[in-house]
Every structure is written in C-alpha cells, then in structure tokens.
Amino acid sequence: MDRTPRTLDRRQVLRGTLLLGGTVITATACGGRDQPAPTPNSEPASQPASPPPSAAAARTVLLVYFSRPGENYHYGGRRTLKVGNTQVLAQMISRRLDCDTYRIQSADPYPDDYEQTVARNVQEQNTDARPAIAGALPDLGPYQMVLLASPVWNVRAPMIMTTLTEQLDFTGQTIHPLTTYAMSGLGTTEADYAASCPGAALGQGLAVRGEQVTDAGPAIDAWLRRTGLPRA
C-alpha cells in the first residue's frame, strides 16, 4: 500500500490533485437501484444494488462507486460541480454496460469546500484511516466482476475505498479499477486493491482526466472492447 509523507506542505497537497468528483448512477442506466445526486455538504446513505431476482441472476458485473460533488480542481483552478467528474464517467459506462450498482456514502460527509476536503484527505492518508460507510455493504455473491470507481485524491483512491475493500470478500472475482484524475492516472489503486482484496484477480483499469471526462466516450468504448465486459 502506498504511503504519502507524514508532513505535506501546501504545494505537495495541491500537487496531490484531489480530483473531487461526485459519482451518482441513474437507476435505468445499469438496471440497479440508486439514489438522487446529493446536495452540497449532504450525502444520502449508501444503498446496495437490489435488482429483481431474475435480473440479478442474469448480471455478472457490479459497479461500486464513490465520489463527491462541490468545489473541484480544474486545470489549476477551481470549479463547482453539481455533478462530479466520476459521476459523469460512471454514467457513461453504465449506459454501455450490463451491470448493477452500489453507491458508497461516507457516514461523515466530506466538505463542499475544496481546501477543507484536501486537508481531511491528507489527515486520513497520514493516519491510515478507514472512514465509516453509511448503510449496508453490497452482497458480492452474484457477481463475477466488480468495477471500483473513484476519484484519485493525492495519488490514491480516497481511504473510504479501502474501508470497503477490507470489509468484503472478493475471492474468485475480477476487479477493474476506474478513476478520474488530474495528474495521477490510476494512482496506486491497482497495488492498493491487490493488497486489500486477497483472492481476487486484477483486471485492466480505466483512468480518465476529470476535466476531459465528457469526451471520454471513445476511450470507454475501447476499454470495454479490451476487457470483454458485457454490453447493455
């Protein structure tokens, strides 16, 4: 597991490039149930995918995602997003992919303010924290593949992703990391998920620059062809 330095100056924090994007998937997109987009400083409880029994039997992919709307990094400046970058990516994938969804929500919501979230994330990384998840965790039993989607905050996925992966058994499943980023691509997600999901196979990931996510259709299509994931 990657470790950031214990003391980070302001330049290091900003270069860590919190790409603070929200992730909300529409119910019709993947066929699973989901919740509406959160308002700033408010995140609804996590909700596991709960498709009809016949649909669950037919699907083999679960898309798990975490993100945060609000003030975001944008080409060195700041921009407030009602719909975050990771949400946009996940919606684009879900329109193309036959899957169910599970939305991760923090029991202690992250601030809407960019700098405050940067500071909290640095503290969580430095203390190797495991932020609590609101609501019940998903049942991985019906699925062969799990897509783990998140922003990259200071080179790695938010620590709440490790909260999730350490509490679930991914044995026998294939994990595909998905990220939105400013500078770090997939960051350390591949190594982190390999360490926290023993018994799982690591599939090909997909990283999309947050500022360019709305133009990511061709990259998503190429990734789906390479991975052979079931199209909708």
N, C-alpha and C positions, 0 to 999 in steps of 0.2 A: 504493500500500500504506500502510495506517495505521501510524503510529509512536506509541508511548507515550513519555512523558518519560523522559529518561535517569535521573533520580533520583526515586524514588517513596517517599513516606513511608508509614507503616503504614496511615493512613486511605485513601490512594489505592489501595493494594494491596487492601484489603478491599472498597472500593467497586468495584474491578475485577471482583469477584464471580466468582471461579473457581467455576464450577458443575461440580464434579469428578464426572462420572458415567461409569460403565463402559458399554461397548456390546458386547454379545455376541448374535449372532443364532442361533437354533436352525436346525439343518440342514433340518428339514422345512418351516420357515416359508417360505423363498424357494426351496427346491429346490437351493441350492448347498451346498457343504461348509463346515463351520465347526468351531471348537474349543470346548471347555467353558469356562465362566467361570473367570477367573484367581482364585487365592487372593491375599490381601493381600500386597503387595510382590513379586508374581510375575506376569509376563505371558508367555504362551507365544508362540512365534514366529508371525509373520504367515503367513496361509495364503490363497493365491489361490482364487477360485471355480473349481471344476473339475467342472461338471455333465457328465452323459453327452453325447456329441456331438449326439444328436438333440434333447436339451433345450436345449443351448446355441444351436442353430440357431433354436429357437422363441422364445427370450427376447431381449429387446432392452434390458433395464434391468439395471444393475449397482449395487448398494448398497455403497458403501465407507464404513467407519465406524471411528472411533477414540473410545475413552473410557477412563475409569479408575474402578474401584470404590474403596471405602475411605471415609475421613472426608470428608464433603462439607459445603458450605454449605447451611443450611436455615433460611429465614426469619430470618436474622440470627444464628443459632446454628450448631451443628454436629450432624451425624448420620452415623453409619457405615452405609454401604450395601454389602451383599453384591452386589446387582445395581444398577448405577448408573442414573441418570436417562436417559442417552442410550441405554443398552441397552433400557430399557423402551420408549422411543419407537420404536426400530428394530424391536423385536419386534412391536409393534402395527402398524407399517407393513408388515412382511414378511408378516403374516397376511392382509393385504388386497391385496398387490401381487405380480404375477408377475415375479420377479427372481432374480438370483444375487447372491452376497455375497462381499465381501473384507474381512477384518479387519486393520486396521493395528495392529501391536505395536511398541513402542519397543525398540530394541536396549539401551537403558539405561532400565529401568523407572522410572516415576515413583514417589515415596514414597507409602506409605499415609497418612502424616500430611498433613493439610490445609495447615498453615502451611509445611511444607517444600516442598510442591508449588507453593504460591503463590510462594515465593522463587525456585524453579527456573524457573518460567514467566516471571517478571519478568526474570530474567537472560537467558533465551533471547530474549525480545522485545527487550530493550535491545541485545543483541549481534547481532540479526537472524540467530539461529542456525538451523540445519537439523538437528534431531535425527535420528539414523540410524534407519531402519526395519529391523526384523528380518525376514529371509525375502525371498522373491522378490516382485516387484511384480506386479500383475494385468495380464493382457492385455486391453486395451480394444477390440481389434479387432471382436469380435462384437456390440458394444453401440452403440445409438443414443443412449441416455440414461444418465447417471451421477448417482447421488444421493450427495452428500458430507455425511456426518453426523458431528457432533462436538459437544462442549460449547463454550460461549463462555467463554474464560478472559481476564479483563481486556480486554474489549471485542472480542476477535477469537478465531478458532479457534486451538487450540494450534499452535505452529510446525511440528509434525510433519506437519500437513496441507499446509503449503507445501512441505515436503520431498517429499511425494508428488506434488503437482500440478506441480511444476517438473521432475520426472523422467519424466512421462508426456506423451504427445501426445494432446490432447483435440480435435484439429482435426475439425470436422464433427459433433461431438457436442453434446448439450444437457446442461448441468449444473444440478442443483437443489440448493441449499444446505439442509441440515437442521440445526437447533441446539436444544439445551436451554440454558436461561439462567436467571439470577436477576434481572438488571436490563436487559440489553443487547439483547434480541431476537436478530436475526440478526447484530448487531455489524457488523463490517466485512467479513464473509465474502463478500458479493456483489462488492464492489470488489476484494478480495484475489484471489478466484478469476478474476475478469475479467482481472486483471493477470498472473496466473501460468498461465493457460490460454488463450493466444492461439489464435484459430481456433475456439474453442468458443462456442456460444450460451448465454446465461444464462437459465435458466428460473425460474419462480416458486419461492421458497423457503418453508420452513415453520419457524417458531420456536415452541417450547413451553416455558413456565415449568417448570423442573425439579421444583419442589415439587408441581406440579399434573399431572404427566405421566400418571399413571394415569387421569385423567379426560379425556384428550386425544382419545378416540375420535371424537367429533363433529367436532372441528377437523381431524383427519386425513382423515375421510371427505369433508369439504367441500373440502379441498386436493386430494385425488385427483380429485374431480369437476372442479375448475377446471383441473387440469393434463392430464386425459385419459390419465393413466398406466394401463397395462394391469392390470386387476384379476385377482386369482388365481381 
